[in-house]
Amino acid sequence: MNLQLVLLAIFPSIILALIILFYDRYDKEPFGLLMKVFFFGMLATIPTIIAEVIGNMFNFFSGIIGIAVEAFIVVGLAEEFFKRRVVLKHAFNHPAFDEKQDGIVYCGFAALGFATLENILYVAFYFAETEGIWLTRALLSVPAHALLGVTMGYYLAMAKFCMNPQKRQSYMTRSLVVPAALHGLYDFMLMSGMQIFTLIFIPFVIYLWISSIKKLNQYHRESKQMHT
């Protein structure tokens, strides 16, 4: 195992985690709980890999339909389901989850835990001989997981603090469906090999960044108003 590659694989997650913590400076979350969510986010890669293997075994479609099924269901839905499950189990009902911004913090850390182990596997093992793979994943793959975590946390927080049962369930559903759909679209663009998707991939990534920053800023302002 190449230690340098492992460190390069971990580095993007550290930077993104610090950005999330910067937004959470008015009502900081317990460090132990954050590390717990991060750790179980890492462990979530295990059932995800199993689900993806089984999913691909039952993906009997070929061509572009088969690629779509793999991108949106086998990969996108499976990964977001298990990352969300970590937050629901370990943080959603915790007393420290007491404002909307916390949804983004915990989902972001679960996503970064997942992305960290996945990135180590890709950079230090699966594609260790591929020059520059760490940089490509640092700029695209790891941030994508974090941005999807922001979207997930945004809706999960809406559900947490919504008093209307029907709206609450709607937000809970969106906390899975929206990031899974965005994840699936992200992967489909890369997997399809179609030129049109290659052309719009970078604009799509920019959209993810802009949308996520808006969500972060919205909850950050609410947190600031509550604690200052």
N, C-alpha and C positions, 0 to 999 in steps of 0.2 A: 504493500500500500504506500502510495506517495503522499507524505504528510503535507507537502506544499499544495498539492491538488485538493486535499481535504480542507485546508485552510482557505483556499480560494473559493471552494464550494460553500463554505460557511459564511464568508465575509458579507455577501449581499444581504443575507437574512439579518445580520447584526445591524447593518446600516438602516434597513427598513424598519426593524424593531425600534431603533432609536427615534426614527421619524414618528412612529405611532406614539411612543412615550412622550415625545415633545408636545403632541397635541393633547395629551392626557395630564398636563401638569397642574391642573387646578384641583383634581380629586384623584390622586394616584391610586392605582390598584395594588393589592398586596403582592409583593414580589414572589412569594412562594406560590400563590395561586397562578400567577402569570407563567412561572416555570412549569407548573403542573400541566397547564393547558398546552404549553409549548411541547412538553415531553409526550403527552398523549397524542398531540398532533403528529409527532414523529411516528409514534406507534400505529397511528391510523393508516400508515402506508401498507401495513401488513394485510389487514382485511381488504384494503382497496386492491392490492395486487391480486389477491385470491378472487375477488369479485370480477376483476377485469379479465383474468384468465378464463373463468367460467363464462363470462359474458361473451367473449370472443369465440368460445366453443359453440355457442348457440346463435352466433351471428351468421345466419345462412345466406345473407344477401351478398351480392357481388357488386363490383363497380362503385359508382358514386353513392348509391343507396347504402351499400355495406360500409363505406367510409363514414357516411353520415351517422349510421347506427353506432359505429364504434366511437366516433367523436362525441356525440351528444349523450348517448346512453351508457355505453360501456365505460367510457373514460369520464366525461363531464359530470354525469349524474352520480356515478359511484364515488368519485373523489370529493365532490362537494357534500354528498350525503354523510360520509364518514368524518369529514372535517367539522361539519355542523353538529354531528352527534357528540363529538368531544365537548363542544361548548355547552350543549344542552345538558349533558351529564355532569360536568364538573364546574360550570360557572353560571349557567342561566338562573338557577335558583339560589345562588350564593348571596348573602347580604351585601357583599361588596359590589355586586351588580346593581347599582342604585341610581344610575342616570343613563341616558341614551348613548352617550359616547362610549360607555363601557362595552356595549355590543360590538362596536368596531374594534375596540382594543382586544377583547377576548377572541373574536373571530379572526382578527389579524394575527394574533399569536398562534392560534391553532393552525392557520394556513401557513405561517412561516415555519412552524415545527415540521409540518408535512413537507414543505418545499425544501427544507434543509436536508432531511434524510434523502429525499428524492434526488436532490442536487449532488449530494455526496456519491450516491450510487452511479449517477450519470457521468459526473466529472472525474471521479477517482477510480471507477471500476469499468462501467460499460463502455465508455468512450474515452478512456484515459489516454489513448494514443492519438486522439483527434485534436490537433493543435487549435487552440483558441476556443474550444467548446465551453470553457469556464466563463469566458467573456460574453459569449452569445447568451448563455443561460442567465448570467448576472444581469444583463440588460433587458431580457425578455421574460424568460420562464419564471424566475423567482419573483420579480415584481408582479407578474400576472397573478400568481397565487395570492399575493398580498392584496392586490386591487380587488380580486374576487372576494377576499375576506372582508374588505371594507363594505362591499355591496351586501354580503350576507349579514354582517353585523348591523348594518343600517336598518334592514327590515326586521331582524330579530329583536332589535331594541324597540322598534315600533310595536311589535307584538307584546313585548314585555310590559310596556307601560300603557297599553290600550285597554280601556275599560269596556269597550263594546265587544262582546264575544264573537260576533260575525266578522268584524273588522280584524280582530285579533287573529282569528284563524286564517284570514286572508293574508295578513302580514307573515304569519308563520309559513304558509305555503310559498309566498314570494321569497322568503329567506333561503329557500332551497331551489326553487324553480328558476329564479332570475340568475343567480350565479352559475347554476348548472347550464343554463342556456348560453350564457356568455362564454363559459368555459368550452362548451361544445363548439360554438362558432369559432372561437380562437383556434382550437385544434383542427376543425374542419378546413379552415383556410390554409393551414400548413400541410394537411394531409391530402387535400383534394388534387393538388398539382395543376389546378386551373389558373390560368394567367390572371383572370379578373380578380380572384381572391388574393393573389400575390400583390396586385396593385393596391387593394384596399386594406391590406393587413396593417400597415403602419398607421394609416388614419384611424383604424379600429382601436389600435393600442393607445393612440393619443386620446381617443374618446374615453377609454377606460380610465386613463390618468385624470382627465378633466372632470369626469363624472365622480370619481372617487374623492378628489380634492374638494369638490363642492360638498359632498356628504360629510367629509371630515370637518370642513369649516363650519357647516351648519350646526353639527353637534358640539363643536368646540365653542362656538358663540353661546350656545345654550348653557354649557358647563361654566363658562366664564360668568354669565349673568347669575347663575345659581351660587357661585362661590366667591364673588367679589362685591 
